Amino acid sequence: MRRPEKEIRDETVIRQVLDESMICRLGLVENGEAYIVPVNYAYQDGMIYVHSASEGRKISIIRKNSRVSFEIEYTSSTIKGEIPCKWGTKYRSIMGTGTVTIVDEPGLKRNGLDLIMKKYGSFADPEYDTTSLEHIVLLKLKVESVTGKQSGVWE
């Protein structure tokens, strides 16, 4: 990292970013070209869970190349200044790499979907329509590396 003073080394802070952020951006590669897609997700025990339609560009790419990168931004705010090039941003983010597995087994899909639903505010145990479950897959991203970066004053 070019600015080592901005690196997040505290695993608790990295876990906070993983747990509390709302959007994960997956970086995929198809025919040497980058494709980035924002997704809702949940994190647990070194895995990022994402629900997806069973067809589409994201799934097509993952079926050919399960290696991915990801980026998660915790929060940010612009710090304005008197001089345009002296503005800044307060932020925390993480980036990482991993391998995605496509999960199609109904029980495992339910477990991953439960994590996602809980993260985004479901208080009850969700009941899933069987037909809906048949039309989606669960992506299970095994996090293999992660780095964190922050700027601004954090308490």
Secondary structure, DSSP 8 states (H G I E B T S, - for coil): ---GGGEE--HHHHHHHHHH-S-EEEEEEETTEEEEEEE--EEETTEEEEEEESSSHHHHHHHH--EEEEEEEEEEEEE--SSGGG-EEEEEEEEEEEEEEEE--HHHHHHHHHHHHHHTT--S-----HHHHHHEEEEEEEEEEEEEEEES---
